[in-house]
Amino acid sequence: MNAKPTPVIRETANPLHHLWNNHGTWWCHYTEHLPDYTKRRVRLSLHTRDAATARFLRDSLLLEARIAA
C-alpha cells in the first residue's frame, strides 16, 4: 500500500484560508488524508508577522505537499 498522503486542494475566496494569527505570528494548518483512511493535522509556524508573507509561505507549503504526493 502507498503510504504517501494525498493532498486535497480546494479553491476558496478567503485569502487567509489555512492561516491563523497567534499573538502576531502567522501559522499554517491543514489536514493530510492518508491512504489507510486516517488523517493527520499539520500545524506549522510560518515565523512571520506579515500577512502577505504568510500567504506566500502557505502557498509554497501546499504546493510542496502536492508535488511530494
Secondary structure, DSSP 8 states (H G I E B T S, - for coil): -----B------S-TTTTEEEETTEEEEEEEEE-TTS-EEEEEEE---S-HHHHHHHHHHHHHHHHHH-
